[in-house]
Each structure stands twice: as C-alpha cells, then as structure tokens.
Amino acid sequence: MINVAVLGYGTVGSGVVEVIGKNKEEISKKAGEELGIKYILDLREFPGDPYEDKVVHDVDVILTDPDVSIICETMGGIEPAYTFSKRALMSGKSVCTSNKELVASHGPELIRLAKENNCNYLFEASVGGGIPIIRPMNYSLTAEKIDAITGILNGTTNYILSKMAAEGADFEDVLKEAQEKGYAERNPEADVEGYDACRKIAILSSLMTGKNVRYEDIYTEGITKITATDFVYAKAMGRSIKLLALSRENGGDFYAMVAPFMIPVSHPLYSVNDVFNAVFVHGNMLGDSMYYGRGAGKLPTASAVVSDVVDCARHAGKTIMCFWDTENVKLTDVAQVKHKFFVRTKAELEKKALEVFGSVGVIEADVAGEFAFVTDEMTEKEFAGKAEELGCVLNRIRIES
Amino acid sequence: MINVAVLGYGTVGSGVVEVIGKNKEEISKKAGEELGIKYILDLREFPGDPYEDKVVHDVDVILTDPDVSIICETMGGIEPAYTFSKRALMSGKSVCTSNKELVASHGPELIRLAKENNCNYLFEASVGGGIPIIRPMNYSLTAEKIDAITGILNGTTNYILSKMAAEGADFEDVLKEAQEKGYAERNPEADVEGYDACRKIAILSSLMTGKNVRYEDIYTEGITKITATDFVYAKAMGRSIKLLALSRENGGDFYAMVAPFMIPVSHPLYSVNDVFNAVFVHGNMLGDSMYYGRGAGKLPTASAVVSDVVDCARHAGKTIMCFWDTENVKLTDVAQVKHKFFVRTKAELEKKALEVFGSVGVIEADVAGEFAFVTDEMTEKEFAGKAEELGCVLNRIRIES
C-alpha cells in the first residue's frame, strides 16, 4: 500500500482524490502497488465529504508519518507550499505539484533537494494542465536539441481571444462573460496580463536549456489592449490573434517572451481554440511536434498530478533524471529580438508611415479612418524608434510566420 | 561508455547513427554516460562511410560481445529481425526498434522475454515516427482509462489525400507523383491499402487495453477507392477525407478499424496534412489530447529510436513497466459497429434511396447525374443490407463526428 497525502483540498486537490478514487484499479496496476489517500491537509472541515475522516489541519501529522511516501501539493502560491515541500523532500517524501508559481520560482532548488534525499519533485501538472508535456520533454525528446518552443499556455486568454475572433466582440465584454462562466477569475490579472503563461514558459525554457530561466527576466505582454478592430484586420489577413509564450535558441542566443501574436491559418496553433492549450516543440532531428489538450480544469490537471504519483511509486527510492540547474540563463535583450509587426495608425498618417517604415505590406480591411500595414522584420528597438517617429500607433501586434 | 549496435544500415539505421553522432553531447548527458556505436550489421559494405569500420556481416559478433548492451533493430520485416531480437533479449541486451510489423506480430512475447532477462524491448519509433506516443501512453496517461484513440498514422496516404483535397486530383495521379517524390513506395500496397496503419493501431490498441489486439482481427480498408468526386462532396460538406485508424472501448465492447472517414473542420485531425501524423487520445479524466508530428522520415524516426536507447541506458538492469499481455482481446464484430455513412448513388435512384434509407441528409454539390446523402447512424450490417436493396452505391465513406 502506497500512502498519499494531499495538501490543499481545493479544485485540483479534490480532483486528485477523485481521480485516484475513480481509476483506482488502473492506477494501482500502473503504480505496481495499491494507492490510497491517507491524509488531506486543509484549514477547513468537510462535513459529509466521503474523505472527511482523512482531513487534518496540521501538516506535521503528514510530515512525521513514515507511512506517507508521496505528497501532492495542490495548494498553489509560494507559502506555505514552499516550506511544506522542502520539509517533505528533506524527509524523503516525494512531492507532485500543480503549483506553477512555486516551480517557476524555486524549481531547481526543490529538484536538487529531491535528489539529495533519493526522492522526486515532479510537476507535470504545472504546465498545460492535463497535456503531457513535462514528461515528453524529460523522457521522450532526449535525442533532440530543442531550439524552439511555442505555446498557447493559458486557457482563460485563449477562451477570450477565441470568442473575440468568433463573435467580433470586445475584450471587456468577453472577459465579463468568461468571469460569469467561471473561465476567468474575478481578479483576472494573472491570466490576462500574461503572468500565468510567463511562469509556464519559464518552466519549459528551463527544461529546454537545462539551466534556470527566471520568469522575472521574460518580457511579458497581456491581451488587454487587443480590440475587436484588431480581429477585423486579422480576419482580412487570414490570421488569428493568440497569446503565445515562446522560447527560441539560435547560435547561443536565447530569448523567451509572452505576447499576443498574429498567426496564419497554416500554423498548427491556429485551430487551438477555447480553453484548449497546445505546445509546439521544434527539435533539430524531429522537426515540428505538438502536444494538445485541456490546459486547465479540475480533472485534467488532477490526472497529471496522479501520473506523477504513479511515476514516484514506480521509482521509489530513486530520483528520476531531470536537468534543471540553478545556473541562470542570460536572456538576449528583448530590444534586439526581431519580428515583423502589424501596425494600425490614422488614415492621414499613411504617407508618413510609408516614409518612416519604408517597405510595408498594406492591409486592406473595412475599417474607417485607419491605415494598417505589416512591417519588414526589425528589432523591437528599431520598431520603437520608428513608432515614435510616426507619432501615432493605434495598436501593434507581432507577426508569427 | 554504453556500446550500441545497429542492425540494418538502411534509412532508419543510418539515421540512428547520424542522430547519435550529431547530438552526442546532449544524448550522453541525458543517458548518464557516453553513448557510442560499436557495430553496424549489414550485408553490404560501405566503403568511404565514416562508420565503415563498424560494419559487420555476422550478427554473432554483436550478440556474443558482452560490451554491447543496447541494440537498435532497424531492419524491418519479421525475419531475421525476430530471431535476432529474441537472441539479443535472451542474452540480456535491450532492443530498441522501429519495426512495426514485428512489434504488432510478436510484441507481447518480446516484452515478456525482456522482462525475464532484466532488459527492455522498446518501440517508440514503431508508431507515429518521431511523435512521442508510446511513452506518453505508458508513462504519462497512467491515471487515465483511455476509451478512444483516433489516429492519422500513415504519412503516405495522408500526403495523397491532402493533395487530392487541395488540387482536386485523382488518386492514381497523386500516387504517381508521390512515388516520384519518394513519399510512396514503388509497391505502395502496404500504405494505400491501410496495412501499415493497421499494424500501428494494433500496437496502440494493445497498450490501451493492456492485452493483445491482433492486427489480423482489425477491419482494414484503404484509400484506393477515394476519388476526386468524393472530395467535391467533402468540400461542400465542410469536411475532409482522412484515413483514420481508430480504437473504441465502450462498456466492455471494443473495436478497432482502419478506413477512410469524412471529418469536420472542427476536428483537430482536420488540419493534419501532408506527411504529418497525429494521434488523438481520449481519457475518462483528461478528455481529449493530441500528439502531432512527423510520422515518418529518416531523422524523426531515428530520433525516436535513440530516445529509447537513452531510456534503456537510464534503466540498465531494470525492466521498464509495459502492460501488453499475451491474452488476445476479443474484438466486437465489425458488422455490429455503428456509423453514419456518406453515400453516392445515381440521380435516378433518388426516390428509391429515400425509401430504403428513410431519414437522410441530402448533400448538394456540383456533380452531374448523382444523388448523395448522409444516412442516420446504423450498423455496418444494416448499411450493407440497405445498400444491396438500393442496388447501386457509387461510393460510401464513413462519417466521424
């Protein structure tokens, strides 16, 4: 019998308990031994809950119980999850987490701690919810030099942008509807400003490089400035607007970025809609590959946590290889990163725009009083200079080919 | 130093040597020890090849060398690959293969043999080329009851169908072009008749059930009867025609099938074009997930073989869990499987068709002298009876919703 404790009986934590309950037979078979929930840590009581008697309020009950070998940390946030995870690992208990903030902030330290104590710190659920992506990066793409990752990593923003594209609606209206449906938080900042996607691409970038990519170093831009008018142009261009989180390695240069991009209909990420997520990975031998699925939600995320539990059970007493060193990666200054830009300005500035930006592709769409175009490839810095010279940019969106 | 031998220096075998050569540093890091090619088995000589001195003609040199711990079997076909693989495993050498025929025919026996000898028989490259799908099935989706797999598993047929869709061309013309480009074999039967996809879905179905799904039991229909006219209708219906390989489990019933299907634009497999492959997996907790990439080709396939080599190196002396018993799965009689059918008949049979098939959805398209419609859901047997009663079916294609 493998005894599991769950820290935090919220959405994901209760999902973990449900997944283990519902698929007990399969999971125990795959784990090689029967799996059971011994404790659930939560400050609240759950009268009437079938697992009521498992609920404890003191983490020490769990951390000092030698029968508990695997802990699911589904609390979210840095503290107390960080302290609890460290203590668990130091006592040789493996930790499986869905906590992207904690993984992005303290991943390498917790991985090292697991190694020193012959246990595991696994975090499949921290990126892409139910999509297996961490394990493919660590176990499957081991013959590859991965040079590019491009992801739609946040379900809330993808839902909002998909709705805006389909209905021609404005950001604020769709956000309100998403909040009513429970697809967006009452305080939606972490999603719509791109902070959530930033944590996730920091984790994937770290696994890609084998070193530490600090999320604080990643240029991050959200979707709050995207309007219905931008989608009118996108449609005319045969493109969609997606919040992309990307990492690129090129001859020693490395950068990561989160921002809205216009992507063409031929791009596999074009048809990733609603709350679905997808991660597009390019390797030097494999070429393109993509992983697609539900990026959030109680059961998909819990399923990923439980797949980590199974992995811990299979590797009891042994640390699974994971390359994520504490050494920080020096990111290329974003000012030097090159893109093409879609630009909207006032109709009366057409002549000046052509003078300032030179060779551009003019975009014809049914928008009164505007002049819109796509620039040649240029650095962010060059673009900023030209935009200032032009004097009025109604909006600008980067182009992904 | 981990010494690897490659059996068969053809496309995939030479790719394995190339991948290990080009990404040696990464691969050795991931494997935990330096990897090197010690032998290449082939009947031919390769004068001037950088690995010329590694080439041997006698498999016994490899099988009796205690320094060789991992063997890549990239010969294809049943014999002598089967005998060589058995002998390798019996001497405790792990085998990594791209040989779908052998895996589909003798997988469970070779997996058991590996287990008995504390080594591994791994076959990531046997399905979906470079797409990580075997490992996600075995390692990642361990908390799931998988109830449906739907795959585009053959690059040649997907290339042909994509071309037919894009250009309105006929099967024979596109096949000829594909043969000229090297995308189709001179004898294309294994691809265009669906036999290749059948082997692959047999492997995935076996991993899905944990038992043995015999490829001989799987109903298999190729794409040779698909015409340019079918694509005229498909376009009018907002659908595409894809060769799907599928497995479905429903309340103890299980069936697998390979056949052309019409799929809607909203289906994630709709935009999988050209030589790309994709596998769509549905789990009871996770919902939909998809794995997409290059389904064939020298380097993608070789990359998958080498990822298995890395896995063997990481698990030296230990057998990685794989559930694929020798017990055969009893498949539901295909006559009892239900689908909707797209049907083309002669214009003069319109009245009779409506009498025989009852409630149908009539398809309007610019095709002279024909009447086309989509039936309600019915069993294959019912459909066959009604088609006989109608007397003339120009073509019929199953519908995937």
HADDOCK unambig.tbl for C-alpha pairs under 7 A between the chains (distance, minus, plus):
assign (segid A and resid 23 and name CA) (segid B and resid 143 and name CA) 6.75 0.50 0.50
assign (segid A and resid 23 and name CA) (segid B and resid 144 and name CA) 6.83 0.50 0.50
assign (segid A and resid 23 and name CA) (segid B and resid 145 and name CA) 6.96 0.50 0.50
assign (segid A and resid 27 and name CA) (segid B and resid 142 and name CA) 6.32 0.50 0.50
assign (segid A and resid 27 and name CA) (segid B and resid 143 and name CA) 5.47 0.50 0.50
assign (segid A and resid 30 and name CA) (segid B and resid 142 and name CA) 6.31 0.50 0.50
assign (segid A and resid 130 and name CA) (segid B and resid 286 and name CA) 5.83 0.50 0.50
assign (segid A and resid 131 and name CA) (segid B and resid 289 and name CA) 6.61 0.50 0.50
assign (segid A and resid 132 and name CA) (segid B and resid 136 and name CA) 6.91 0.50 0.50
assign (segid A and resid 132 and name CA) (segid B and resid 140 and name CA) 6.11 0.50 0.50
assign (segid A and resid 135 and name CA) (segid B and resid 140 and name CA) 6.90 0.50 0.50
assign (segid A and resid 136 and name CA) (segid B and resid 132 and name CA) 6.92 0.50 0.50
assign (segid A and resid 136 and name CA) (segid B and resid 136 and name CA) 6.99 0.50 0.50
assign (segid A and resid 140 and name CA) (segid B and resid 132 and name CA) 6.12 0.50 0.50
assign (segid A and resid 140 and name CA) (segid B and resid 135 and name CA) 6.90 0.50 0.50
assign (segid A and resid 140 and name CA) (segid B and resid 307 and name CA) 5.81 0.50 0.50
assign (segid A and resid 141 and name CA) (segid B and resid 307 and name CA) 6.45 0.50 0.50
assign (segid A and resid 142 and name CA) (segid B and resid 27 and name CA) 6.31 0.50 0.50
assign (segid A and resid 142 and name CA) (segid B and resid 30 and name CA) 6.30 0.50 0.50
assign (segid A and resid 142 and name CA) (segid B and resid 307 and name CA) 5.28 0.50 0.50
assign (segid A and resid 142 and name CA) (segid B and resid 310 and name CA) 6.90 0.50 0.50
assign (segid A and resid 143 and name CA) (segid B and resid 23 and name CA) 6.76 0.50 0.50
assign (segid A and resid 143 and name CA) (segid B and resid 27 and name CA) 5.47 0.50 0.50
assign (segid A and resid 143 and name CA) (segid B and resid 303 and name CA) 5.54 0.50 0.50
assign (segid A and resid 143 and name CA) (segid B and resid 306 and name CA) 5.79 0.50 0.50
assign (segid A and resid 143 and name CA) (segid B and resid 307 and name CA) 5.28 0.50 0.50
assign (segid A and resid 144 and name CA) (segid B and resid 23 and name CA) 6.82 0.50 0.50
assign (segid A and resid 144 and name CA) (segid B and resid 303 and name CA) 6.97 0.50 0.50
assign (segid A and resid 145 and name CA) (segid B and resid 23 and name CA) 6.94 0.50 0.50
assign (segid A and resid 285 and name CA) (segid B and resid 299 and name CA) 5.36 0.50 0.50
assign (segid A and resid 285 and name CA) (segid B and resid 300 and name CA) 5.71 0.50 0.50
assign (segid A and resid 285 and name CA) (segid B and resid 303 and name CA) 6.34 0.50 0.50
assign (segid A and resid 286 and name CA) (segid B and resid 130 and name CA) 5.82 0.50 0.50
assign (segid A and resid 286 and name CA) (segid B and resid 299 and name CA) 6.30 0.50 0.50
assign (segid A and resid 286 and name CA) (segid B and resid 300 and name CA) 4.10 0.50 0.50
assign (segid A and resid 286 and name CA) (segid B and resid 303 and name CA) 6.35 0.50 0.50
assign (segid A and resid 288 and name CA) (segid B and resid 293 and name CA) 5.76 0.50 0.50
assign (segid A and resid 289 and name CA) (segid B and resid 131 and name CA) 6.59 0.50 0.50
assign (segid A and resid 289 and name CA) (segid B and resid 292 and name CA) 5.33 0.50 0.50
assign (segid A and resid 289 and name CA) (segid B and resid 293 and name CA) 4.16 0.50 0.50
assign (segid A and resid 290 and name CA) (segid B and resid 291 and name CA) 5.82 0.50 0.50
assign (segid A and resid 290 and name CA) (segid B and resid 292 and name CA) 4.83 0.50 0.50
assign (segid A and resid 290 and name CA) (segid B and resid 293 and name CA) 6.30 0.50 0.50
assign (segid A and resid 291 and name CA) (segid B and resid 290 and name CA) 5.82 0.50 0.50
assign (segid A and resid 291 and name CA) (segid B and resid 291 and name CA) 4.93 0.50 0.50
assign (segid A and resid 291 and name CA) (segid B and resid 292 and name CA) 6.48 0.50 0.50
assign (segid A and resid 292 and name CA) (segid B and resid 289 and name CA) 5.35 0.50 0.50
assign (segid A and resid 292 and name CA) (segid B and resid 290 and name CA) 4.84 0.50 0.50
assign (segid A and resid 292 and name CA) (segid B and resid 291 and name CA) 6.48 0.50 0.50
assign (segid A and resid 293 and name CA) (segid B and resid 288 and name CA) 5.75 0.50 0.50
assign (segid A and resid 293 and name CA) (segid B and resid 289 and name CA) 4.16 0.50 0.50
assign (segid A and resid 293 and name CA) (segid B and resid 290 and name CA) 6.29 0.50 0.50
assign (segid A and resid 299 and name CA) (segid B and resid 285 and name CA) 5.35 0.50 0.50
assign (segid A and resid 299 and name CA) (segid B and resid 286 and name CA) 6.28 0.50 0.50
assign (segid A and resid 300 and name CA) (segid B and resid 285 and name CA) 5.73 0.50 0.50
assign (segid A and resid 300 and name CA) (segid B and resid 286 and name CA) 4.10 0.50 0.50
assign (segid A and resid 303 and name CA) (segid B and resid 143 and name CA) 5.54 0.50 0.50
assign (segid A and resid 303 and name CA) (segid B and resid 144 and name CA) 6.97 0.50 0.50
assign (segid A and resid 303 and name CA) (segid B and resid 285 and name CA) 6.36 0.50 0.50
assign (segid A and resid 303 and name CA) (segid B and resid 286 and name CA) 6.37 0.50 0.50
assign (segid A and resid 306 and name CA) (segid B and resid 143 and name CA) 5.79 0.50 0.50
assign (segid A and resid 307 and name CA) (segid B and resid 140 and name CA) 5.80 0.50 0.50
assign (segid A and resid 307 and name CA) (segid B and resid 141 and name CA) 6.44 0.50 0.50
assign (segid A and resid 307 and name CA) (segid B and resid 142 and name CA) 5.28 0.50 0.50
assign (segid A and resid 307 and name CA) (segid B and resid 143 and name CA) 5.28 0.50 0.50
assign (segid A and resid 310 and name CA) (segid B and resid 142 and name CA) 6.90 0.50 0.50
